[in-house]
Each structure stands twice: as C-alpha cells, then as structure tokens.
Amino acid sequence: MKKRKHKQNLHNLRSLTIEITDLSRSGAGVGHDENGRAIFVPFSAPGDTVEVKLTKAKAKFAEASIIKVIRPSSQRVKPHCTAFTACGGCQWQHIPYELQWQTKLKGVQDSLQLNKVIAPENWDTFPAGHLWHYRNRVQLRGDETGIGFFAPQSNTLVPVESCEIADQLINTALPELRIEAKNKGKKFKVELSTEPNGNVTKTWNQQHGAAGFRQVNDKQNNNLRDWVQNNVEKDVAILDLFGGSGNLSKALVHTTSQIHCIDVNVPEAADDLPENFQFHQSSVMDWLKISVPKTPDEEPNQAVKWIAIIDPPRGGLAGDLTDTLKYLKKWKISEIILVGCKTDPWSRDIARMLEQGWKLSKVAVFDFFPQTYHVETVALLTRQIKK
C-alpha cells in the first residue's frame, strides 16, 4: 500500500497545461485539471494559458507553480518591479487594479457568506487612491549579498535596489542604509519608517513593531479614522481595545466624554492628551478582568453611552471572544466597531457575535495594500441594552 500511495503522489505532482479562469482572494489564479479539480497558480491571471508543475496535490484542489505562460491573458499589465514574483511582498503587480479591487470585495462577501453572515446591502468602500509608493514602513533583511526582502514562503534573500510600493523617502534612504549595513554582521533586519517631518527612522534587529505599531498606508488610515469618527456619536465613552497609540480613538477626544485605550504597547509619553483620554498598558483580557464593574454601584453611569473599538491581531478575537463580550456586557457596551486585517477571522468573530444577540449594522472595506491580496475590513455591530 505504501508503494502505491507514493506512486500516486508522484503522479499527482506532474506538469500539465491549464487555462486560468478566475482570481482567488488568496492571491493565486484558478484553473482546473481534466477531472475538474481546482488548481491554484500564483502569479497567473484570468485568461492565461499556462504550463504548470503541481507543488501540492489534494483530492479536491492542488497548488502549482508556473513553468511558462503559453498564451498570456489580455488582462495582464506590466509589473513595475523587476523583483516581482521573486520577492514575497506583492502578488498582483500583473493584475489591473480594478480586478484587484473587485476580487477583494468579492472575497469579503464570500467570507461573510461562508460564515452564514447576512451583511447589509450597502457597504462603504474605499479603493486605493495611490497604487504605488504608499507604504510608510518596510522591514528589510540583509546579509553579505545585499539588502532586500525574503522570497515567498522562504528565508531566501532577494536583494532589491528599490521598492515600488514603498514611500520614495524610504527608497532615497537605501544608499546610506547599505553603507551602515556593512557593520551589522552577516545577517540582519532593519525597519524603515517615514516621519511627518520627512525623516526616515531605522530600527535595527528588533522584533516587528518594536518602534510602535502604525498603519502602513497613511491616506487610507485617514479614511479609516474618518469612518470611525463618522460612526461614533458625540458624548459617548469609549473602550479602545488593542488600541496601540490610539490611532482610531485619539481624534475623538474633543467629542467624547472619556476614552480608555488598552494595549500591551502604548506610547511612553502622552502629555499632549487631555484628561479624558487614558492609556492602559496591559493585555486586553487582563485589563477587562480587573476593570469590569463588579457590583451595581460600580456599573457605568446610565446617562453615558459606552461603545468599544476593537482592532485585534490578525487572528481576531478567537478564543477570547466569549469572555470579551461577557466583560463588555458589564460595561453596558451597546456598539462595537470591529476592525479586521485578515478577512476570515473577522468574519468568524462577527458570526459568533450575531449568535450572541448582536446585529451587523454596517460594513466598510478599505484597500490599504494595492498590488497584494490583503484588505482591511470594519464592521459596526449593535445590541439593545436592557433597562
């Protein structure tokens, strides 16, 4: 049996020619073999005829890499970057932007439907206004061969001269960076971030986000802030969970009664903020456990409406969702703005919230990451507070 299984696996990993008919929300083009099995092919485009080699074979789907493009799709566009397909940063430089955006929107719709979530018909949508040089922060790797990015799903370094999605200030800083890198050892990493004053800061050999979390697309981040502000009533009180530096809540200090921003990483100094804004350096769950009202006398003033802004890590609330909602109920939270930087965990969290009596009132989709399949999503959820 083992020998026959081995032969079958080798057969499954053969090469074949297929037509790409669709673009998946995970980034790969999609075609089918002679048995109707879906084949996912990175860096292909709908309309391509490609010769591919299977790299992973399952009963219902397979993954493959392109050997050659036999007939390119009329939808293909010329990539801007010479390192495209070698570097792991972008997946869609060969895809026209309108198709990128429509694929992202459909991906959000499909994810909600898979989780049996009935979304509002009208969404707020924010396609990218700038398709190139939008990133205010990049993390580069380096060794004796140069400075660049890792290849897809690999620690193999791909040296680059510049990055087509990085802010031009970052690209301008690269020649000086290469000189500094000569004294950093055989292997290193460095995070470059632009500042409002036009400077570029460098953080060497630290964990990701050591210099503080910041959304990489400033223009879309402003759109996200505006959306949050437009969906928060005046004079409410806010719990900003996983709030970081207060990216989504600081702009509300003059229109809300009080804001508590909770995160394990908060700014060292916040002297410019009014008294009604407080940072709490703590994990969200630990803070909620300690701060939740424990007696009726401690419960929030009923004259003040409490809402929560929740911007969790990529995995969403996951196993903490039930306890989080239990504690938020003690705070008399009646509205939640839930942000998702990965669509499926965000959709699953919404589905579980609906099971517990919440209502999905609004959905917004923001393209922070053109030339990639990543997308940012936001939901407004509401519930009735029992008097």
C-alpha positions in Angstrom: 0.0 0.0 0.0 2.8 2.5 0.9 4.5 2.0 -2.5 1.2 2.5 -4.5 0.5 5.6 -2.4 3.9 7.0 -3.2 3.4 6.4 -6.9 0.1 8.1 -6.8 1.6 11.2 -5.1 4.3 11.4 -7.8 1.6 11.2 -10.5 -0.3 14.0 -8.8 2.7 16.2 -8.9 3.1 16.0 -12.7 3.1 19.0 -15.0 0.0 20.0 -17.1 -1.4 22.8 -19.2 -4.5 24.7 -17.9 -6.4 27.8 -18.6 -6.7 30.3 -15.7 -10.4 31.3 -15.4 -10.6 33.2 -12.1 -8.6 35.0 -9.4 -8.8 33.8 -5.8 -9.0 36.1 -2.8 -5.8 34.3 -1.5 -3.9 35.8 -4.5 -3.5 32.9 -6.9 -5.1 32.4 -10.3 -7.5 29.5 -10.5 -7.8 26.8 -13.2 -9.0 23.2 -13.4 -7.5 20.0 -14.5 -9.2 17.4 -16.7 -11.1 16.0 -13.7 -12.4 19.4 -12.6 -10.1 19.7 -9.7 -9.2 23.4 -8.8 -5.6 24.3 -9.4 -4.3 27.4 -7.6 -1.4 29.1 -9.5 0.4 32.1 -8.0 1.3 35.0 -10.4 -1.2 33.8 -13.1 -4.0 35.9 -14.4 -7.6 35.1 -15.6 -7.3 34.3 -19.4 -3.8 32.9 -19.2 -3.0 29.5 -20.7 -0.1 28.2 -18.6 2.1 25.1 -18.2 2.4 24.4 -14.5 4.0 22.0 -12.2 1.9 20.8 -9.2 3.6 21.5 -5.9 0.8 20.2 -3.6 -1.9 17.8 -4.6 -5.1 17.1 -2.6 -8.3 15.3 -3.7 -10.3 18.5 -4.3 -7.6 21.0 -5.1 -4.0 21.4 -5.9 -1.3 24.1 -5.9 1.1 24.7 -8.8 3.9 26.9 -10.0 4.2 28.3 -13.5 6.7 26.7 -15.8 5.8 29.0 -18.6 3.0 31.2 -19.8 1.9 29.7 -23.1 -0.6 32.4 -24.0 -0.8 35.5 -21.8 -4.2 37.0 -20.8 -5.2 40.2 -22.4 -5.9 41.5 -18.9 -2.2 41.2 -17.9 -0.4 44.5 -17.1 3.4 45.1 -16.9 4.7 44.8 -13.4 6.6 47.9 -12.1 9.2 46.0 -10.1 12.0 43.8 -11.5 11.9 41.7 -8.4 8.2 40.9 -8.8 7.5 37.1 -8.3 10.9 36.7 -6.7 10.2 38.9 -3.8 7.4 37.9 -1.4 5.9 41.3 -1.0 3.5 41.7 -3.9 1.2 39.1 -5.6 -0.7 41.2 -8.0 1.5 43.7 -9.9 0.5 41.9 -13.1 -3.3 42.3 -12.4 -5.1 45.6 -13.3 -6.2 47.5 -10.3 -10.0 47.3 -11.0 -9.7 43.5 -11.0 -7.7 43.6 -7.8 -10.3 45.7 -6.0 -13.3 43.7 -7.3 -11.6 40.5 -6.2 -11.1 41.9 -2.7 -14.7 43.0 -2.4 -15.9 39.6 -3.6 -13.5 37.9 -1.1 -15.1 39.8 1.8 -18.6 38.9 0.6 -17.6 35.2 0.2 -16.1 35.1 3.6 -19.2 36.5 5.3 -21.4 34.1 3.4 -19.3 31.1 4.3 -19.8 32.1 7.9 -23.6 32.5 7.3 -23.5 36.2 8.0 -26.1 38.3 6.2 -24.4 41.6 5.6 -26.2 45.0 4.9 -26.7 45.5 1.2 -24.9 48.9 1.0 -21.2 48.9 2.0 -18.9 51.8 2.5 -16.0 51.1 0.1 -12.6 52.8 -0.1 -10.4 51.6 -3.1 -6.8 52.8 -3.1 -6.2 56.3 -4.4 -2.4 55.7 -4.7 -1.4 52.3 -6.2 2.4 52.8 -5.8 4.8 54.2 -3.2 2.2 54.1 -0.5 4.0 52.2 2.3 5.3 54.4 5.1 7.1 51.5 6.7 9.0 48.4 5.4 11.1 45.7 7.0 14.2 44.8 5.1 16.6 41.8 5.5 20.2 41.7 4.7 23.4 39.7 4.5 26.7 39.8 2.7 24.8 39.5 -0.7 22.8 42.7 -0.2 19.6 44.2 1.3 16.1 43.2 0.2 13.1 41.1 1.1 12.5 37.4 1.6 11.2 35.3 -1.3 7.6 33.9 -0.9 7.3 31.4 2.0 11.1 31.4 2.3 14.1 32.9 4.1 15.9 33.3 0.9 17.0 36.9 0.4 16.0 38.7 -2.7 18.2 41.8 -3.0 16.5 44.9 -4.3 17.6 48.4 -5.4 14.3 50.0 -4.5 10.7 49.0 -3.6 7.8 50.2 -5.9 5.2 50.2 -3.1 7.5 51.9 -0.5 7.4 55.6 0.0 10.0 57.3 -2.1 11.6 58.7 1.1 12.4 55.1 2.1 13.9 54.4 -1.4 16.0 57.6 -1.1 17.4 56.4 2.2 18.6 53.0 0.9 22.1 54.0 -0.4 23.0 55.3 3.1 21.4 52.2 4.6 23.7 50.0 2.6 26.8 51.8 4.0 25.6 51.4 7.6 24.7 47.8 7.0 28.3 46.8 6.4 28.9 46.9 10.2 25.7 45.0 11.2 27.0 41.4 10.8 26.3 38.6 8.4 22.5 38.6 8.8 20.3 41.5 10.0 16.9 43.1 9.7 16.0 46.7 9.7 12.7 48.5 9.8 12.5 51.9 7.9 9.7 54.3 8.8 8.9 57.7 7.4 8.1 60.6 9.8 5.9 63.6 9.2 9.0 65.8 9.1 10.4 64.0 6.1 13.0 61.9 8.1 13.3 58.2 7.9 14.0 56.3 11.1 15.8 53.0 11.2 15.2 50.3 13.8 17.9 47.5 13.7 17.5 43.9 14.7 14.3 44.3 16.8 11.1 42.4 16.8 8.4 43.5 14.4 6.7 46.7 15.6 9.3 47.5 18.2 9.2 51.2 17.2 5.4 51.1 17.7 2.5 49.9 15.5 1.5 52.2 12.7 -0.8 51.5 9.7 1.4 51.4 6.6 -0.9 53.5 4.3 -1.3 57.0 5.7 -4.0 58.1 3.3 -6.2 55.1 3.8 -5.6 55.2 7.5 -7.1 58.8 7.4 -10.1 57.4 5.6 -10.5 54.7 8.3 -10.2 57.3 11.1 -12.8 59.4 9.4 -15.2 56.4 9.0 -14.8 55.6 12.7 -15.4 59.3 13.7 -18.5 59.5 11.5 -19.9 56.4 13.1 -19.3 57.4 16.8 -21.9 59.6 18.4 -20.9 62.7 20.4 -20.5 62.5 24.2 -20.2 58.7 24.3 -17.5 56.9 26.4 -15.1 54.6 24.6 -13.1 51.5 25.3 -10.4 51.3 22.6 -9.2 47.6 22.8 -5.9 46.7 21.2 -5.7 50.4 20.7 -1.9 50.8 20.4 -1.1 54.5 20.3 -4.7 55.5 20.0 -4.8 55.5 16.2 -8.6 55.2 16.0 -9.6 57.0 19.2 -7.3 60.0 19.8 -9.2 62.0 17.2 -12.3 61.6 19.3 -11.0 63.2 22.5 -12.9 66.5 21.9 -16.2 64.9 21.1 -16.4 62.1 23.6 -16.7 62.1 27.4 -13.9 59.6 28.1 -11.6 57.2 26.3 -9.7 54.2 27.8 -7.1 52.9 25.3 -5.8 49.5 26.2 -2.8 47.7 24.7 0.4 45.9 25.7 2.3 48.5 23.8 1.4 52.2 24.5 3.4 55.4 24.0 5.9 56.2 26.6 4.7 59.8 26.8 1.3 61.3 26.2 1.5 64.7 27.7 -0.4 66.4 24.9 -3.6 64.5 25.6 -6.5 65.8 27.7 -7.5 64.1 31.0 -10.4 62.3 29.4 -8.0 60.1 27.4 -6.1 57.4 29.3 -3.6 54.8 28.1 -3.5 51.5 30.0 -0.5 49.3 29.3 -2.0 45.8 29.7 -3.3 42.9 27.8 -6.9 43.5 26.9 -8.2 40.4 28.8 -6.2 41.2 31.9 -7.5 44.8 31.9 -11.1 43.8 31.3 -10.9 41.3 34.2 -9.6 43.9 36.6 -11.6 46.9 35.5 -15.0 45.3 34.8 -17.7 46.6 37.2 -18.2 44.0 39.9 -21.3 45.5 41.7 -24.3 47.5 40.6 -22.8 50.6 42.3 -19.7 50.3 40.1 -21.6 50.0 36.9 -21.2 52.8 34.3 -23.4 55.8 34.5 -26.5 55.0 32.5 -26.6 58.6 31.3 -23.4 57.9 29.4 -23.4 55.6 26.4 -20.4 53.2 26.2 -19.1 51.8 22.9 -16.0 49.7 22.1 -13.5 50.0 19.3 -11.8 46.6 18.8 -8.8 46.2 16.5 -7.4 42.8 17.4 -4.3 41.0 15.9 -4.6 39.1 12.6 -6.2 36.1 14.2 -9.1 38.1 15.5 -10.6 37.6 19.0 -10.8 33.8 18.5 -10.9 32.0 21.9 -11.2 35.3 23.8 -14.4 36.4 22.1 -16.8 34.9 24.6 -15.1 36.3 27.6 -14.6 39.7 25.9 -18.3 40.0 25.2 -19.1 38.9 28.7 -17.0 41.7 30.2 -18.2 44.3 27.7 -21.8 43.4 28.7 -20.8 44.5 32.3 -19.7 47.8 30.8 -23.1 48.2 29.2 -21.5 48.4 25.7 -24.2 48.8 23.1 -22.0 49.3 20.0 -18.8 47.7 18.8 -16.6 48.9 15.9 -14.7 45.7 14.9 -11.6 46.1 12.7 -10.2 43.2 10.7 -6.8 43.0 9.0 -7.5 39.4 7.9 -10.9 38.7 6.5 -11.7 35.2 7.7 -11.0 35.6 11.4 -13.0 38.9 11.2 -16.0 37.2 9.6 -15.9 34.3 12.1 -15.9 36.8 15.0 -18.9 38.6 13.5 -20.8 35.3 13.1 -20.2 34.4 16.7 -21.3 37.8 17.9 -24.5 37.5 15.9 -25.2 34.2 17.7 -24.9 36.1 21.0 -27.5 38.7 20.0 -25.5 41.4 18.2 -26.7 42.9 15.0 -24.5 43.8 12.0 -25.4 47.3 11.0 -22.6 48.5 8.7 -19.6 47.1 6.8 -16.7 49.1 5.3 -13.8 47.8 3.2 -10.5 49.7 2.8 -7.7 48.8 0.4 -4.6 49.6 2.4 -2.4 47.3 0.3 -2.7 47.6 -3.5 -0.6 45.1 -5.5 -1.3 42.5 -2.8 -4.4 40.4 -1.9 -4.6 41.9 1.6 -7.6 44.1 2.6 -8.8 45.9 5.7 -12.4 45.5 6.9 -14.6 47.2 9.5 -18.0 46.3 11.0 -20.4 48.3 13.2 -22.3 45.9 15.5 -25.1 47.0 17.8 -27.3 45.5 20.5 -30.1 46.6 22.7 -29.3 47.4 26.3 -31.9 46.1 28.8 -33.1 48.8 31.1 
